[in-house]
Every structure is written in structure tokens, then in C-alpha cells.
């Protein structure tokens, strides 16, 4: 079928930079002995889907993409009534076009590589042949990041993430709890971190082999909770690396007979699995390749590339913790849209148990403050702000796309965030004082998202419809479930 030269797919395929990268991947396939390639994309909930294809088909797949059913973006999952989310079995295919710059060998099976894909409508689509598939969250982030740079003269978002998660082992049948952590809840305890050495060391080694520059790690104060951090970078690459990190952890867990648990709040009374996003706005900078492993890089140079240098336009160079005027406007944009952002950063029913367990590091204040962990937006250092209403279940590509829209609003309209909050929001709330709060359950958050037209621009096409459909269905399932708490609380309540 002929292709319209004005369509997105045509422009992508005929980009000279892409053609050079496709050729370099072919050389990597040969030099690394790659036999199979995972063509993968990210679903609406952050899962990784795709297909495995023999590597000998690379040239053809790089030119034509890999066909996959468009309902994959909803995990090929069904609602509580058994109907597919938003799609029917007769809906068409989309093209998963590999992004050659993301090609990387899997360190646990060096005959296999992975490559991230951007999704396009098929050429036979009646409405938008060869156009970007708007339900592709990663593809959206790439475009919104590019548009932000173009609009703001090269300014761009750099993000560092704090991926917390639990490493759990199964307990024998008949135990009081089915799972327990591989460490005791002693925050920063080197002895406990040492006891998990076989796990975190393997994660580090695999991460380095896939372009993640690991910078620090520790054990935290929940059973089995480890936080292993990698270096910050431009938004798209950081989001891709978090997906890669999750895949690495899942593989290490399989090898050790463990469970890599990203659930936001697996247990009450101890800290949850957060994923704080530390954000700064930069101009300039140059790409630098990090030689994280010896010998030939086991993937494209771009996988191991970080943007370094430039000017951090958020940081006030005259000293102190208050950001620049531009930084204030960025905060104003994020604060204005904080409810809708929370609906994406805290995306599950379980996410809000994290906020309900007040006093355990999670935020509840719809405000910003200097080193104030009770605020959702915290200036965690003079050169960045930390968005704290984000947990380990986040679809980071979708969240960063929405955040970019909020920052654009703040910079364009010079939004004033007001003065920083210096009170402890939890203490004020407990004392009966007034404080603005973020949504404290998923239903409230989804209502905030529904009413935020600006953030909805980050969810084009049918993306918002599908996200709302899936998340409202989760809420309804929750309401229809009778739990142990119900039985214990109300079984003998009357007379």
C-alpha cells in the first residue's frame, strides 16, 4: 500500500538520522551475535508488551514495523463485566516501529536484544493512515518533549527518579502472612543491605549493561524495601530507563525465586513504595556516552548517552533555596494542576493507602515547600523540585507528558505559586487547621483529572477515555469487594 508523504510514519522513516541508526543496529546485531529481538512498547498502565522476532528480519521490521493489535495498549484486559477495555476483537492493527537508538542486548541472555517502539496507525486505517497512535504513551512523551523544546527555545525537562520497591519471598503455606521481605525494616542499615547483596549487585550489573548509570542504593524502613537510584537525564531517556529497571528487577527476582513488588502500599504501618520525580529545567548541554561496561558497548551508543552540562534554569545561582523567576513559574504550573497530576502519579486504588498512612513520609498537602516532606511539591535541593505524589506503579511516560504540559502552562502564563508552605501539613490537619489537600482517593483524583483541560491535552485521541475507563473500573471493583476489614469491623456490629 502506498504511503502519503505527509503522514507521520513517512516522515519518521525518511529521517536521515534514523536511516544511519538502522544501519548501526545491523552492525550491532552481527558483532554481538544477536539472534532474537523483543519489539516492545509501553501500555497505558505501564506494562511492557510486544513481540519477539528473529534478528535476521531487522532490516524489514525497521522499514515496515511490526504489526500488533491496537488493544494491546489496554493490556488486552477486560473490565468487571468481561468486556475488552475500549476495543473489540475486530479492531485493527497498529504498526510498532522500532526506535533504533534504544537497541540493547539483554545481559541475562546475550542472544536476545530489545528495542522500544513507537506506535502508528496502519496504512489501511480509514481516518489517520500512517499517523501517530495517540494511545501510545511513550510516543506522546517524545512529541510533547520536542514541542516544549521548540516553544521555549531549547528549554527541556530533566528528571531523576527514586524507584522504591519490595523484594519479597514466599512463606510456607499456613504462615501468618504469605510473603515477607528479604530485609528487616532498618532504614540505611548496611548490615541489612549486605544481606541483600546478591540481589542488588546483580541489578547493578544488569543495569550498567543496559545503560543505567547506577549512583547509589540503600535499604529502607519497610520489609524488603530497596531503593536503587540511577543518574538523572532528559525525560524520555529517564522514563525508558525506569521501564528497563523494572524489567531488570523482574528478571533478577525470577532467578532468585523472589517477587519484585512495585505495588504502592503492600502493608500499612511502614513506608510505601514511592517513585519521587526530581525535576529541573535546563538550557543547553551536550550528549556524553558513559562507558559503563568494558569492551564493546552491548547496545547503541544512545542507550549509554546522558545529557550533561548546560544551565539549570531552575536554580537560583545567587544562593538560597528559592528558585529563579522561571523556577517559580514552573512550580506555579505544577501546583495549578496538582490534582490531575496526582491522578496519573498515584494511579491505583492502593496508591491512596499511601496517603492515608499519614506521618510515614507520604505527602498530602496541595502545596510546595522548602525541604517540607508534607508538601506534594518539595524543593529537595536548591537546583530541583520533587513531585512526591508519585508511586512505584506510575506510568512515568504518561506522568512526564502531563507534567510537561503543566510546566508549559506555568512558563507561558507566568503562574505565581505563592509563598512556600513552612508548616507541617499533617500537624495542621490534625489540629483542625485549614490546608489544601491533594485528592485522597482514586475517585476524587479522576474527577480532578476530568476537570483539567490542560492536562487532558497530554492524553490525546482516545487515551483519556481509555485511562478513565480502566481506572473507574478499578474503583468500581474495589467498591464491590467485601474484604477482611468489612468482616472484622461489621460482622458483630449490632445489636
DOFIDREN-192278 format. One record per residue (C-alpha): residue number from 1; residue in one letter; y, x, z. Coordinates in nm, 2 decimals, decimal comma, padded with zeros to 4 digits. Last residue first. Layout:
[site NUM A [Y X Z]] ...
This chain:
[site 495 X [-00,51 -02,72 06,82]] [site 494 X [-00,48 -02,53 06,60]] [site 493 X [-00,46 -02,16 06,50]] [site 492 X [-00,83 -02,09 06,51]] [site 491 X [-00,88 -01,99 06,15]] [site 490 X [-00,51 -01,91 06,10]] [site 489 X [-00,43 -01,55 06,16]] [site 488 X [-00,78 -01,39 06,12]] [site 487 X [-00,87 -01,60 05,82]] [site 486 X [-00,53 -01,55 05,64]] [site 485 X [-00,54 -01,18 05,72]] [site 484 X [-00,89 -01,15 05,58]] [site 483 X [-00,75 -01,28 05,25]] [site 482 X [-00,74 -01,61 05,07]] [site 481 X [-00,62 -01,54 04,71]] [site 480 X [-00,42 -01,79 04,51]] [site 479 X [-00,09 -01,64 04,60]] [site 478 X [-00,20 -01,29 04,48]] [site 477 X [-00,34 -01,43 04,16]] [site 476 X [00,00 -01,60 04,10]] [site 475 X [00,18 -01,27 04,16]] [site 474 X [-00,05 -01,08 03,92]] [site 473 X [00,01 -01,35 03,66]] [site 472 X [00,39 -01,31 03,71]] [site 471 X [00,34 -00,93 03,64]] [site 470 X [00,14 -00,98 03,32]] [site 469 X [00,37 -01,25 03,17]] [site 468 X [00,69 -01,06 03,28]] [site 467 X [00,57 -00,74 03,11]] [site 466 X [00,46 -00,93 02,80]] [site 465 X [00,79 -01,12 02,76]] [site 464 X [00,98 -00,80 02,83]] [site 463 X [00,79 -00,61 02,56]] [site 462 X [00,81 -00,89 02,29]] [site 461 X [01,08 -00,72 02,09]] [site 460 X [01,29 -00,49 02,32]] [site 459 X [01,24 -00,39 02,68]] [site 458 X [01,52 -00,14 02,74]] [site 457 X [01,77 -00,41 02,63]] [site 456 X [01,63 -00,61 02,92]] [site 455 X [01,81 -00,36 03,15]] [site 454 X [02,14 -00,48 03,01]] [site 453 X [02,06 -00,85 03,02]] [site 452 X [01,98 -00,84 03,40]] [site 451 X [01,88 -01,19 03,50]] [site 450 X [01,51 -01,16 03,42]] [site 449 X [01,49 -00,83 03,60]] [site 448 X [01,63 -00,98 03,92]] [site 447 X [01,38 -01,26 03,89]] [site 446 X [01,10 -01,01 03,85]] [site 445 X [01,22 -00,83 04,17]] [site 444 X [01,21 -01,15 04,37]] [site 443 X [00,86 -01,23 04,25]] [site 442 X [00,74 -00,87 04,32]] [site 441 X [00,85 -00,88 04,69]] [site 440 X [01,13 -00,72 04,88]] [site 439 X [01,40 -00,71 04,62]] [site 438 X [01,66 -00,44 04,71]] [site 437 X [01,87 -00,51 05,02]] [site 436 X [02,24 -00,54 05,08]] [site 435 X [02,32 -00,48 05,45]] [site 434 X [02,46 -00,72 05,71]] [site 433 X [02,39 -00,65 06,07]] [site 432 X [02,12 -00,81 06,27]] [site 431 X [02,03 -00,51 06,48]] [site 430 X [01,70 -00,47 06,28]] [site 429 X [01,90 -00,47 05,96]] [site 428 X [02,14 -00,20 06,08]] [site 427 X [01,85 00,01 06,21]] [site 426 X [01,67 -00,01 05,87]] [site 425 X [01,99 00,07 05,68]] [site 424 X [02,06 00,39 05,87]] [site 423 X [02,43 00,41 05,83]] [site 422 X [02,61 00,66 05,60]] [site 421 X [02,63 00,44 05,29]] [site 420 X [02,82 00,62 05,02]] [site 419 X [03,15 00,47 04,91]] [site 418 X [03,18 00,25 04,61]] [site 417 X [02,96 00,28 04,30]] [site 416 X [03,25 00,27 04,06]] [site 415 X [03,15 00,19 03,70]] [site 414 X [03,32 00,39 03,43]] [site 413 X [03,23 00,13 03,16]] [site 412 X [03,06 00,37 02,92]] [site 411 X [02,93 00,61 03,19]] [site 410 X [02,78 00,33 03,41]] [site 409 X [02,64 00,13 03,13]] [site 408 X [02,48 00,44 02,98]] [site 407 X [02,33 00,52 03,32]] [site 406 X [02,18 00,17 03,33]] [site 405 X [02,03 00,21 02,98]] [site 404 X [01,89 00,55 03,07]] [site 403 X [01,74 00,40 03,38]] [site 402 X [01,56 00,13 03,17]] [site 401 X [01,41 00,40 02,94]] [site 400 X [01,32 00,60 03,25]] [site 399 X [01,14 00,31 03,40]] [site 398 X [00,95 00,23 03,09]] [site 397 X [00,83 00,58 03,04]] [site 396 X [00,75 00,61 03,41]] [site 395 X [00,51 00,32 03,41]] [site 394 X [00,51 00,32 03,79]] [site 393 X [00,19 00,30 04,00]] [site 392 X [00,28 00,61 04,21]] [site 391 X [00,59 00,44 04,35]] [site 390 X [00,95 00,40 04,25]] [site 389 X [01,21 00,25 04,48]] [site 388 X [01,34 00,61 04,57]] [site 387 X [01,58 00,69 04,29]] [site 386 X [01,69 01,05 04,38]] [site 385 X [02,02 01,19 04,28]] [site 384 X [02,09 01,54 04,16]] [site 383 X [02,30 01,86 04,19]] [site 382 X [02,43 01,83 04,55]] [site 381 X [02,08 01,77 04,68]] [site 380 X [01,89 01,46 04,78]] [site 379 X [02,18 01,22 04,69]] [site 378 X [01,98 00,91 04,77]] [site 377 X [01,96 00,59 04,57]] [site 376 X [01,73 00,34 04,74]] [site 375 X [01,90 00,40 05,07]] [site 374 X [01,70 00,44 05,39]] [site 373 X [01,64 00,80 05,30]] [site 372 X [02,01 00,89 05,35]] [site 371 X [02,07 01,25 05,24]] [site 370 X [02,41 01,14 05,11]] [site 369 X [02,40 00,77 05,04]] [site 368 X [02,35 00,50 04,78]] [site 367 X [02,30 00,13 04,81]] [site 366 X [02,05 -00,16 04,77]] [site 365 X [01,89 -00,06 05,10]] [site 364 X [01,52 -00,09 05,15]] [site 363 X [01,39 00,26 05,12]] [site 362 X [01,04 00,40 05,20]] [site 361 X [01,02 00,68 05,45]] [site 360 X [00,80 00,51 05,71]] [site 359 X [01,06 00,32 05,90]] [site 358 X [00,99 -00,01 05,75]] [site 357 X [00,63 -00,10 05,64]] [site 356 X [00,76 -00,39 05,43]] [site 355 X [00,90 -00,15 05,17]] [site 354 X [00,56 00,00 05,10]] [site 353 X [00,40 -00,34 05,12]] [site 352 X [00,62 -00,42 04,82]] [site 351 X [00,42 -00,20 04,58]] [site 350 X [00,11 -00,40 04,65]] [site 349 X [00,23 -00,69 04,44]] [site 348 X [00,28 -00,43 04,16]] [site 347 X [00,57 -00,28 03,95]] [site 346 X [00,78 -00,10 04,20]] [site 345 X [00,97 00,12 03,95]] [site 344 X [01,00 -00,17 03,70]] [site 343 X [01,11 -00,45 03,93]] [site 342 X [01,31 -00,19 04,12]] [site 341 X [01,51 -00,11 03,81]] [site 340 X [01,60 -00,48 03,78]] [site 339 X [01,72 -00,49 04,14]] [site 338 X [01,92 -00,16 04,11]] [site 337 X [02,11 -00,26 03,80]] [site 336 X [02,46 -00,22 03,94]] [site 335 X [02,34 00,08 04,16]] [site 334 X [02,21 00,27 03,86]] [site 333 X [02,53 00,22 03,66]] [site 332 X [02,76 00,31 03,96]] [site 331 X [02,55 00,62 04,03]] [site 330 X [02,61 00,74 03,67]] [site 329 X [02,98 00,66 03,72]] [site 328 X [02,99 00,87 04,04]] [site 327 X [02,82 01,15 03,85]] [site 326 X [03,08 01,14 03,58]] [site 325 X [03,35 01,16 03,85]] [site 324 X [03,16 01,46 03,99]] [site 323 X [02,91 01,42 04,27]] [site 322 X [02,98 01,42 04,65]] [site 321 X [02,76 01,67 04,82]] [site 320 X [03,01 01,95 04,89]] [site 319 X [03,12 02,23 04,67]] [site 318 X [03,38 02,27 04,39]] [site 317 X [03,10 02,27 04,14]] [site 316 X [03,05 01,89 04,18]] [site 315 X [02,71 01,84 04,03]] [site 314 X [02,64 01,55 03,79]] [site 313 X [02,75 01,74 03,48]] [site 312 X [02,47 02,00 03,52]] [site 311 X [02,58 02,25 03,26]] [site 310 X [02,34 02,42 03,02]] [site 309 X [02,04 02,63 03,12]] [site 308 X [01,68 02,55 03,07]] [site 307 X [01,50 02,29 02,85]] [site 306 X [01,12 02,34 02,91]] [site 305 X [00,86 02,42 02,65]] [site 304 X [00,48 02,45 02,72]] [site 303 X [00,39 02,14 02,52]] [site 302 X [00,64 02,24 02,25]] [site 301 X [00,45 02,57 02,20]] [site 300 X [00,16 02,36 02,07]] [site 299 X [-00,17 02,38 02,25]] [site 298 X [-00,40 02,62 02,43]] [site 297 X [-00,14 02,90 02,43]] [site 296 X [-00,30 03,22 02,31]] [site 295 X [-00,36 03,48 02,58]] [site 294 X [-00,28 03,43 02,95]] [site 293 X [-00,17 03,09 03,09]] [site 292 X [00,16 02,95 03,20]] [site 291 X [00,36 03,13 02,93]] [site 290 X [00,67 02,90 02,96]] [site 289 X [00,85 02,85 02,63]] [site 288 X [01,22 02,80 02,67]] [site 287 X [01,43 02,54 02,49]] [site 286 X [01,81 02,59 02,53]] [site 285 X [02,07 02,40 02,74]] [site 284 X [02,37 02,20 02,66]] [site 283 X [02,50 01,91 02,86]] [site 282 X [02,32 01,77 03,16]] [site 281 X [02,28 01,46 03,37]] [site 280 X [02,06 01,48 03,68]] [site 279 X [01,77 01,27 03,82]] [site 278 X [01,51 01,30 04,09]] [site 277 X [01,26 01,02 04,04]] [site 276 X [01,06 00,95 04,36]] [site 275 X [00,69 00,88 04,30]] [site 274 X [00,58 00,72 04,62]] [site 273 X [00,22 00,69 04,75]] [site 272 X [00,27 00,53 05,09]] [site 271 X [00,34 00,66 05,44]] [site 270 X [00,11 00,55 05,73]] [site 269 X [00,10 00,23 05,93]] [site 268 X [-00,05 00,02 05,64]] [site 267 X [-00,31 00,14 05,40]] [site 266 X [-00,36 00,17 05,03]] [site 265 X [00,02 00,13 04,96]] [site 264 X [00,12 00,24 04,61]] [site 263 X [-00,22 00,26 04,45]] [site 262 X [-00,25 00,60 04,28]] [site 261 X [-00,59 00,68 04,41]] [site 260 X [-00,79 00,97 04,27]] [site 259 X [-01,14 00,88 04,39]] [site 258 X [-01,38 01,16 04,47]] [site 257 X [-01,72 01,28 04,34]] [site 256 X [-01,58 01,63 04,29]] [site 255 X [-01,60 01,64 03,91]] [site 254 X [-01,48 01,28 03,88]] [site 253 X [-01,18 01,35 04,11]] [site 252 X [-01,09 01,66 03,89]] [site 251 X [-01,09 01,43 03,58]] [site 250 X [-00,87 01,17 03,74]] [site 249 X [-00,63 01,43 03,87]] [site 248 X [-00,60 01,57 03,52]] [site 247 X [-00,54 01,23 03,36]] [site 246 X [-00,27 01,16 03,62]] [site 245 X [-00,10 01,49 03,55]] [site 244 X [-00,11 01,42 03,18]] [site 243 X [00,07 01,09 03,24]] [site 242 X [00,32 01,27 03,46]] [site 241 X [00,36 01,54 03,18]] [site 240 X [00,45 01,27 02,92]] [site 239 X [00,72 01,14 03,15]] [site 238 X [00,86 01,49 03,21]] [site 237 X [00,86 01,56 02,83]] [site 236 X [01,04 01,23 02,76]] [site 235 X [01,30 01,27 03,04]] [site 234 X [01,41 01,63 02,98]] [site 233 X [01,27 01,87 03,24]] [site 232 X [01,18 01,91 03,61]] [site 231 X [00,91 02,16 03,72]] [site 230 X [00,58 02,03 03,86]] [site 229 X [00,50 01,90 04,20]] [site 228 X [00,18 01,85 04,39]] [site 227 X [00,20 01,59 04,67]] [site 226 X [-00,13 01,53 04,85]] [site 225 X [-00,22 01,23 05,06]] [site 224 X [-00,59 01,24 05,18]] [site 223 X [-00,52 01,05 05,50]] [site 222 X [-00,14 00,98 05,53]] [site 221 X [00,11 01,23 05,66]] [site 220 X [00,15 01,47 05,38]] [site 219 X [-00,05 01,77 05,23]] [site 218 X [00,16 02,01 05,03]] [site 217 X [00,24 02,14 04,68]] [site 216 X [00,49 02,35 04,50]] [site 215 X [00,61 02,47 04,16]] [site 214 X [00,35 02,37 03,90]] [site 213 X [00,47 02,44 03,54]] [site 212 X [00,28 02,17 03,36]] [site 211 X [00,20 02,28 03,01]] [site 210 X [-00,17 02,17 02,97]] [site 209 X [-00,33 02,50 03,08]] [site 208 X [-00,10 02,51 03,38]] [site 207 X [-00,21 02,16 03,48]] [site 206 X [-00,58 02,25 03,46]] [site 205 X [-00,53 02,55 03,69]] [site 204 X [-00,31 02,36 03,93]] [site 203 X [-00,55 02,06 03,95]] [site 202 X [-00,83 02,30 04,01]] [site 201 X [-00,64 02,46 04,30]] [site 200 X [-00,56 02,12 04,44]] [site 199 X [-00,92 02,01 04,46]] [site 198 X [-01,10 02,32 04,58]] [site 197 X [-00,82 02,39 04,83]] [site 196 X [-00,84 02,05 05,01]] [site 195 X [-00,93 02,22 05,34]] [site 194 X [-00,65 02,46 05,28]] [site 193 X [-00,40 02,18 05,27]] [site 192 X [-00,54 02,07 05,61]] [site 191 X [-00,50 02,41 05,75]] [site 190 X [-00,16 02,45 05,59]] [site 189 X [-00,03 02,14 05,77]] [site 188 X [00,27 02,00 05,57]] [site 187 X [00,22 01,65 05,71]] [site 186 X [-00,08 01,60 05,93]] [site 185 X [-00,26 01,29 05,81]] [site 184 X [-00,61 01,44 05,81]] [site 183 X [-00,75 01,55 05,47]] [site 182 X [-01,02 01,43 05,23]] [site 181 X [-00,91 01,07 05,29]] [site 180 X [-01,15 00,79 05,39]] [site 179 X [-01,31 00,51 05,19]] [site 178 X [-01,53 00,20 05,26]] [site 177 X [-01,39 00,15 05,61]] [site 176 X [-01,59 00,06 05,92]] [site 175 X [-01,90 00,22 05,77]] [site 174 X [-02,19 00,00 05,69]] [site 173 X [-02,25 00,16 05,35]] [site 172 X [-02,17 00,53 05,36]] [site 171 X [-01,81 00,64 05,31]] [site 170 X [-01,66 00,71 04,96]] [site 169 X [-01,42 00,99 04,94]] [site 168 X [-01,05 00,96 04,88]] [site 167 X [-00,77 01,18 04,74]] [site 166 X [-00,45 00,99 04,79]] [site 165 X [-00,14 01,01 04,56]] [site 164 X [00,21 01,14 04,56]] [site 163 X [00,38 01,23 04,23]] [site 162 X [00,73 01,36 04,31]] [site 161 X [00,91 01,35 03,98]] [site 160 X [01,19 01,57 03,83]] [site 159 X [01,41 01,42 03,56]] [site 158 X [01,66 01,55 03,31]] [site 157 X [01,89 01,29 03,14]] [site 156 X [02,10 01,39 02,85]] [site 155 X [02,46 01,45 02,75]] [site 154 X [02,47 01,56 02,38]] [site 153 X [02,80 01,39 02,28]] [site 152 X [02,75 01,07 02,48]] [site 151 X [02,65 00,83 02,20]] [site 150 X [02,42 01,08 02,03]] [site 149 X [02,25 01,18 02,35]] [site 148 X [02,20 00,82 02,46]] [site 147 X [02,06 00,72 02,12]] [site 146 X [01,80 01,01 02,14]] [site 145 X [01,69 00,91 02,49]] [site 144 X [01,67 00,54 02,38]] [site 143 X [01,45 00,64 02,08]] [site 142 X [01,21 00,86 02,27]] [site 141 X [01,19 00,60 02,56]] [site 140 X [01,11 00,32 02,31]] [site 139 X [00,82 00,53 02,16]] [site 138 X [00,68 00,58 02,51]] [site 137 X [00,69 00,21 02,59]] [site 136 X [00,53 00,10 02,27]] [site 135 X [00,60 -00,28 02,28]] [site 134 X [00,87 -00,24 02,03]] [site 133 X [00,63 -00,13 01,75]] [site 132 X [00,86 00,08 01,53]] [site 131 X [00,88 -00,04 01,18]] [site 130 X [00,63 00,03 00,90]] [site 129 X [00,62 -00,33 00,79]] [site 128 X [00,86 -00,55 01,01]] [site 127 X [00,81 -00,92 00,95]] [site 126 X [00,49 -00,97 00,74]] [site 125 X [00,30 -00,67 00,87]] [site 124 X [00,10 -00,51 00,58]] [site 123 X [00,25 -00,17 00,64]] [site 122 X [00,12 -00,18 00,99]] [site 121 X [00,37 -00,20 01,28]] [site 120 X [00,43 00,14 01,43]] [site 119 X [00,31 00,31 01,75]] [site 118 X [00,40 00,67 01,86]] [site 117 X [00,10 00,88 01,95]] [site 116 X [00,03 01,15 02,22]] [site 115 X [-00,22 01,42 02,12]] [site 114 X [-00,53 01,53 02,30]] [site 113 X [-00,77 01,81 02,24]] [site 112 X [-01,15 01,84 02,27]] [site 111 X [-01,39 02,14 02,22]] [site 110 X [-01,23 02,30 02,52]] [site 109 X [-01,38 02,06 02,76]] [site 108 X [-01,23 02,09 03,11]] [site 107 X [-00,91 02,26 02,98]] [site 106 X [-00,84 01,98 02,73]] [site 105 X [-00,66 02,14 02,43]] [site 104 X [-00,30 02,03 02,36]] [site 103 X [-00,12 01,85 02,08]] [site 102 X [00,21 01,70 02,20]] [site 101 X [00,43 01,86 01,92]] [site 100 X [00,21 01,69 01,67]] [site 99 X [00,32 01,34 01,76]] [site 98 X [00,03 01,14 01,63]] [site 97 X [00,09 00,81 01,45]] [site 96 X [-00,09 00,51 01,62]] [site 95 X [-00,06 00,25 01,35]] [site 94 X [-00,07 -00,11 01,46]] [site 93 X [-00,34 -00,37 01,39]] [site 92 X [-00,32 -00,74 01,36]] [site 91 X [-00,36 -01,05 01,58]] [site 90 X [-00,69 -01,24 01,53]] [site 89 X [-00,82 -01,16 01,88]] [site 88 X [-00,51 -01,33 02,02]] [site 87 X [-00,22 -01,17 02,19]] [site 86 X [00,02 -01,23 02,48]] [site 85 X [-00,22 -01,14 02,76]] [site 84 X [-00,57 -01,24 02,65]] [site 83 X [-00,68 -01,57 02,80]] [site 82 X [-00,93 -01,58 03,09]] [site 81 X [-00,74 -01,82 03,31]] [site 80 X [-00,63 -01,55 03,56]] [site 79 X [-00,48 -01,35 03,27]] [site 78 X [-00,69 -01,13 03,04]] [site 77 X [-00,68 -00,76 02,95]] [site 76 X [-00,70 -00,56 02,63]] [site 75 X [-00,49 -00,31 02,83]] [site 74 X [-00,16 -00,50 02,75]] [site 73 X [-00,05 -00,23 02,50]] [site 72 X [-00,40 -00,26 02,35]] [site 71 X [-00,30 -00,60 02,21]] [site 70 X [-00,18 -00,42 01,89]] [site 69 X [-00,53 -00,34 01,78]] [site 68 X [-00,56 00,02 01,67]] [site 67 X [-00,53 00,20 01,34]] [site 66 X [-00,50 00,58 01,34]] [site 65 X [-00,20 00,74 01,16]] [site 64 X [-00,16 00,78 00,79]] [site 63 X [-00,03 01,13 00,73]] [site 62 X [-00,13 01,29 01,07]] [site 61 X [-00,46 01,10 01,05]] [site 60 X [-00,54 01,24 00,70]] [site 59 X [-00,46 01,60 00,80]] [site 58 X [-00,64 01,57 01,13]] [site 57 X [-00,97 01,43 00,99]] [site 56 X [-01,16 01,75 01,07]] [site 55 X [-01,08 01,70 01,43]] [site 54 X [-01,34 01,43 01,48]] [site 53 X [-01,16 01,12 01,62]] [site 52 X [-01,15 00,98 01,97]] [site 51 X [-00,94 00,67 02,01]] [site 50 X [-00,66 00,54 02,22]] [site 49 X [-00,55 00,41 02,56]] [site 48 X [-00,38 00,57 02,86]] [site 47 X [-00,27 00,32 03,13]] [site 46 X [00,10 00,30 03,22]] [site 45 X [00,12 -00,08 03,28]] [site 44 X [00,27 -00,15 02,94]] [site 43 X [00,02 00,08 02,77]] [site 42 X [00,06 00,45 02,70]] [site 41 X [-00,08 00,61 02,38]] [site 40 X [-00,36 00,84 02,29]] [site 39 X [-00,52 01,00 01,98]] [site 38 X [-00,80 01,20 02,15]] [site 37 X [-00,90 01,48 01,93]] [site 36 X [-01,25 01,62 01,86]] [site 35 X [-01,39 01,95 01,73]] [site 34 X [-01,13 02,20 01,84]] [site 33 X [-01,23 02,56 01,79]] [site 32 X [-00,91 02,70 01,94]] [site 31 X [-00,81 02,90 01,62]] [site 30 X [-00,90 02,63 01,38]] [site 29 X [-00,75 02,33 01,56]] [site 28 X [-00,44 02,55 01,64]] [site 27 X [-00,39 02,62 01,27]] [site 26 X [-00,41 02,25 01,18]] [site 25 X [-00,16 02,19 01,46]] [site 24 X [00,08 02,43 01,30]] [site 23 X [00,06 02,24 00,97]] [site 22 X [00,15 01,91 01,15]] [site 21 X [00,44 02,09 01,32]] [site 20 X [00,59 02,20 00,99]] [site 19 X [00,56 01,85 00,85]] [site 18 X [00,72 01,71 01,16]] [site 17 X [01,02 01,94 01,13]] [site 16 X [01,06 01,84 00,76]] [site 15 X [01,09 01,47 00,86]] [site 14 X [00,91 01,28 00,58]] [site 13 X [00,65 01,11 00,80]] [site 12 X [00,91 00,98 01,06]] [site 11 X [01,14 00,85 00,79]] [site 10 X [00,86 00,66 00,62]] [site 9 X [00,74 00,52 00,95]] [site 8 X [01,08 00,39 01,04]] [site 7 X [01,12 00,19 00,72]] [site 6 X [01,39 00,27 00,46]] [site 5 X [01,16 00,44 00,22]] [site 4 X [00,95 00,12 00,20]] [site 3 X [00,59 00,22 00,18]] [site 2 X [00,34 00,14 -00,10]] [site 1 X [00,00 00,00 00,00]] 
